[in-house]
Amino acid sequence: MQLSKGARILLKTVASGDSLLGAELLLKAEGRAALTEQYAALFKKGNFAAIATGTTWGVPFLESQAVPFFEDYGRDNDISYYEVNEPDQTLKKTQPSGYRHCVPRSLVSEGEKKLFAETLLALDLECLLAARGDGAAAAGLSLDVDGDAEAYLKVGAASAPDFFVARVADAAAAALAVAALEANRSRMALGSHVDLKGIRHDDAEESPVGFDIPVVLVPGAAADLAAVVAAARSPAVAGVVAPAPLGADEAAALGATCAVLSPEGAGAAVVFAP
């Protein structure tokens, strides 16, 4: 995705009065339909070069609720998030039934929490892509960069967004996101497979792996913008959004190799430089 000067990207896209800030819409079919309608209305405006998903669904955020999300019996969901291997090694997705495969419940494992968050990620992007239809605007996946950033990027890449939006606290987090993308660039590699007896074997031939999906970095308000821009010197980075409005001269002075965007009203940002 190329961001030219003057291009506008919409980063804050979901209206929600809930403490889950939009993630509650992903939990049931009617909520996902409403979210898709919200996204569709934004695409119909036609004044953005790119629109990103707007919900927040990471495990740290879900656990930060007044009633921790994974133990909140006041919230229902219809999400099929649990995968099991069949004897022929295909994956079967099961609907939650009882407490073994269900959220909410007590003592949800860390692995299950990540699977659930990854499912919310995929559903959010699915709603955005469905809303775009055949439109020309690019569609992106927003995520917070924490310890699971690489896993989230891989899961998101499976749905082929045009770009990622990575919210980063500082330059170190920006470098983490860039490293994860560079480590997963498209390439040919020798993989492996597991036979019906559960024995792993090397594949006979190399196969394509990885993805080439650019990222737009969104630093936190306290981040050193120049340091984030320095960490963003990679072909994997499409742009960096300044924490506060910039003048064109300020943006140009950063010497960025990627687009530098200045925030404007209603959760959008516009490319100032280079």
C-alpha positions as CSV (number, residue, x, y, z in Angstrom):
1,M,0.0,0.0,0.0
2,Q,1.4,3.4,-1.1
3,L,0.3,6.5,0.8
4,S,0.8,9.6,-1.3
5,K,0.8,13.2,0.1
6,G,-2.7,14.3,0.9
7,A,-4.1,10.8,1.3
8,R,-6.3,10.3,4.3
9,I,-6.5,7.2,6.4
10,L,-9.3,6.5,8.9
11,L,-8.0,4.9,12.1
12,K,-10.8,5.3,14.7
13,T,-13.9,3.7,13.1
14,V,-16.2,2.2,15.7
15,A,-18.8,4.0,17.8
16,S,-19.4,2.3,21.1
17,G,-20.7,3.2,24.5
18,D,-19.5,-0.1,26.0
19,S,-16.4,-0.6,28.1
20,L,-15.2,-3.1,25.5
21,L,-15.0,-0.2,23.0
22,G,-16.5,-2.1,20.1
23,A,-15.3,-5.6,20.8
24,E,-18.8,-6.4,22.3
25,L,-20.1,-6.1,18.7
26,L,-18.0,-9.1,17.7
27,L,-19.5,-11.5,20.2
28,K,-22.8,-12.3,18.5
29,A,-24.1,-12.3,14.9
30,E,-26.4,-9.3,15.3
31,G,-23.5,-7.3,16.7
32,R,-21.3,-8.3,13.8
33,A,-24.0,-7.2,11.4
34,A,-24.3,-3.8,13.1
35,L,-20.5,-3.4,12.9
36,T,-20.4,-4.3,9.2
37,E,-23.1,-1.6,8.7
38,Q,-20.9,0.9,10.6
39,Y,-18.0,0.1,8.4
40,A,-20.0,0.2,5.2
41,A,-21.2,3.7,6.0
42,L,-17.6,4.8,6.2
43,F,-16.6,3.3,2.9
44,K,-19.7,4.9,1.2
45,K,-18.3,8.4,2.2
46,G,-15.5,7.7,-0.3
47,N,-13.2,10.4,1.1
48,F,-10.5,8.0,2.6
49,A,-7.7,6.2,0.9
50,A,-7.7,3.6,3.6
51,I,-9.9,2.5,6.5
52,A,-8.8,0.3,9.4
53,T,-10.7,-1.9,11.8
54,G,-11.7,-0.1,15.0
55,T,-12.3,-2.6,17.8
56,T,-9.9,-3.5,20.6
57,W,-9.7,-7.2,21.4
58,G,-6.2,-8.1,22.8
59,V,-6.0,-10.3,25.9
60,P,-4.5,-7.5,28.1
61,F,-7.4,-5.2,27.2
62,L,-10.0,-7.9,27.7
63,E,-8.6,-8.7,31.1
64,S,-8.5,-5.1,32.2
65,Q,-12.3,-4.8,32.4
66,A,-13.9,-4.2,35.8
67,V,-15.2,-7.7,35.6
68,P,-12.4,-9.6,33.7
69,F,-13.9,-10.5,30.4
70,F,-13.1,-14.2,30.4
71,E,-15.1,-14.6,33.7
72,D,-17.9,-12.2,32.8
73,Y,-21.1,-14.3,32.8
74,G,-23.1,-11.2,31.9
75,R,-21.8,-11.4,28.3
76,D,-23.0,-14.1,25.9
77,N,-21.3,-15.1,22.6
78,D,-21.9,-17.4,19.7
79,I,-18.3,-17.6,18.6
80,S,-16.8,-20.9,17.3
81,Y,-13.2,-20.4,18.4
82,Y,-11.9,-23.7,19.4
83,E,-10.1,-25.9,16.9
84,V,-9.3,-29.7,17.1
85,N,-7.3,-31.9,14.8
86,E,-9.3,-34.7,13.1
87,P,-7.6,-38.1,12.4
88,D,-6.9,-36.9,8.9
89,Q,-5.1,-33.8,10.2
90,T,-7.8,-31.4,9.0
91,L,-9.0,-28.8,11.4
92,K,-12.6,-28.9,12.8
93,K,-14.0,-25.8,14.4
94,T,-16.5,-26.6,17.1
95,Q,-19.3,-24.5,18.6
96,P,-18.9,-23.8,22.3
97,S,-20.8,-26.5,24.2
98,G,-20.6,-26.6,28.0
99,Y,-17.7,-25.0,29.9
100,R,-14.8,-27.0,28.4
101,H,-14.8,-25.1,25.1
102,C,-16.6,-22.0,26.3
103,V,-16.0,-18.4,27.3
104,P,-16.9,-17.1,29.8
105,R,-15.8,-19.5,32.5
106,S,-13.4,-19.7,35.4
107,L,-9.7,-20.6,34.8
108,V,-9.6,-20.1,31.0
109,S,-6.1,-21.1,30.0
110,E,-3.7,-18.5,28.5
111,G,-3.7,-20.4,25.2
112,E,-7.5,-20.3,25.0
113,K,-7.5,-16.6,25.8
114,K,-5.2,-16.0,22.8
115,L,-7.3,-18.2,20.6
116,F,-10.4,-16.3,21.5
117,A,-8.6,-12.9,20.9
118,E,-7.4,-14.1,17.5
119,T,-10.9,-15.1,16.6
120,L,-12.1,-11.6,17.5
121,L,-9.3,-10.2,15.3
122,A,-10.4,-12.4,12.4
123,L,-14.1,-11.5,12.8
124,D,-13.4,-7.7,13.0
125,L,-11.4,-7.9,9.7
126,E,-14.1,-10.1,8.1
127,C,-16.7,-7.4,8.9
128,L,-14.5,-4.7,7.4
129,L,-13.8,-6.6,4.2
130,A,-17.5,-7.5,3.8
131,A,-18.4,-3.8,4.2
132,R,-15.9,-2.7,1.6
133,G,-17.3,-4.9,-1.1
134,D,-15.7,-3.9,-4.4
135,G,-14.7,-0.4,-3.2
136,A,-11.3,1.1,-4.0
137,A,-10.3,2.1,-0.5
138,A,-7.7,-0.1,1.2
139,A,-8.8,-2.1,4.3
140,G,-6.5,-2.7,7.2
141,L,-6.3,-4.6,10.5
142,S,-5.6,-2.6,13.7
143,L,-3.7,-4.3,16.6
144,D,-1.9,-3.4,19.7
145,V,1.8,-4.4,19.8
146,D,2.4,-6.6,22.9
147,G,4.0,-10.0,23.4
148,D,1.5,-11.6,20.9
149,A,2.1,-9.1,18.1
150,E,3.7,-11.7,15.8
151,A,0.9,-14.2,16.4
152,Y,-1.7,-11.5,15.7
153,L,0.1,-10.5,12.5
154,K,0.1,-14.1,11.2
155,V,-3.5,-14.7,12.0
156,G,-4.5,-11.4,10.4
157,A,-2.4,-12.1,7.3
158,A,-4.5,-15.2,6.6
159,S,-7.4,-12.9,5.8
160,A,-5.3,-10.8,3.5
161,P,-5.8,-7.2,4.7
162,D,-4.2,-4.5,2.6
163,F,-2.2,-3.2,5.5
164,F,-1.8,-3.4,9.3
165,V,-2.2,-0.6,11.8
166,A,0.1,-1.3,14.8
167,R,-0.5,0.8,17.9
168,V,2.9,1.1,19.6
169,A,3.8,2.6,23.0
170,D,7.3,3.7,22.0
171,A,10.2,3.1,19.6
172,A,11.0,-0.3,21.1
173,A,7.4,-1.5,20.4
174,A,7.7,-0.1,16.9
175,A,11.0,-2.1,16.4
176,L,9.2,-5.2,17.6
177,A,6.4,-4.8,15.0
178,V,8.9,-4.2,12.2
179,A,11.0,-7.2,13.2
180,A,7.9,-9.4,13.3
181,L,7.0,-8.3,9.8
182,E,10.5,-8.7,8.4
183,A,10.8,-12.2,9.9
184,N,7.6,-13.2,8.1
185,R,8.3,-11.7,4.6
186,S,7.2,-13.9,1.7
187,R,9.8,-16.6,0.8
188,M,10.2,-20.2,-0.1
189,A,10.9,-22.5,2.8
190,L,11.1,-26.2,3.6
191,G,8.2,-27.1,5.9
192,S,7.0,-30.2,7.6
193,H,3.8,-32.2,8.1
194,V,2.4,-34.7,10.5
195,D,1.2,-38.1,9.3
196,L,-1.8,-40.0,10.6
197,K,0.3,-41.7,13.2
198,G,1.4,-38.3,14.6
199,I,4.9,-38.5,13.3
200,R,6.4,-35.3,11.8
201,H,8.2,-35.4,8.5
202,D,10.1,-32.8,6.4
203,D,8.4,-31.9,3.2
204,A,10.0,-33.0,0.0
205,E,9.9,-29.5,-1.6
206,E,9.9,-25.9,-0.6
207,S,6.7,-24.0,-0.5
208,P,5.8,-20.3,-0.2
209,V,5.4,-19.0,3.3
210,G,5.0,-15.6,4.9
211,F,3.4,-12.4,3.7
212,D,4.2,-8.9,2.4
213,I,1.6,-6.7,4.1
214,P,2.8,-3.2,5.0
215,V,2.2,-1.6,8.4
216,V,1.2,1.9,9.6
217,L,2.7,2.6,13.0
218,V,0.6,4.7,15.5
219,P,2.8,5.7,18.4
220,G,1.4,6.6,21.8
221,A,1.1,10.2,23.0
222,A,4.3,10.0,25.0
223,A,6.4,8.4,22.3
224,D,9.5,10.0,20.8
225,L,8.3,10.5,17.2
226,A,11.8,10.8,15.8
227,A,12.9,7.5,17.5
228,V,9.8,5.7,16.1
229,V,10.5,7.0,12.6
230,A,14.1,5.8,12.9
231,A,12.8,2.3,13.9
232,A,10.4,2.4,10.9
233,R,13.2,2.4,8.3
234,S,12.0,-0.8,6.6
235,P,10.2,-1.7,3.4
236,A,7.6,-3.2,5.6
237,V,6.5,0.2,6.9
238,A,4.0,2.3,4.9
239,G,3.8,5.1,7.3
240,V,4.0,6.6,10.8
241,V,1.2,8.6,12.4
242,A,2.4,11.5,14.6
243,P,1.0,11.5,18.1
244,A,0.0,15.2,17.7
245,P,-0.7,17.4,14.7
246,L,2.3,18.3,12.6
247,G,3.1,21.0,10.1
248,A,4.4,20.0,6.7
249,D,7.9,21.3,7.5
250,E,8.0,19.4,10.8
251,A,7.0,16.2,9.0
252,A,9.6,16.7,6.3
253,A,12.4,17.4,8.9
254,L,12.0,13.9,10.3
255,G,13.7,12.5,7.2
256,A,11.4,9.5,7.1
257,T,11.7,6.9,4.4
258,C,8.0,6.2,4.8
259,A,4.9,8.3,4.8
260,V,4.5,10.6,7.8
261,L,0.9,11.3,8.8
262,S,-0.6,14.1,10.9
263,P,-3.7,13.3,13.0
264,E,-6.9,15.3,12.3
265,G,-10.4,15.2,13.6
266,A,-12.7,12.2,13.8
267,G,-9.9,9.7,14.1
268,A,-8.4,10.3,10.7
269,A,-4.9,11.2,9.7
270,V,-3.5,12.8,6.5
271,V,-0.1,12.2,4.8
272,F,2.2,15.2,5.1
273,A,5.6,13.8,4.1
274,P,7.7,12.5,2.4
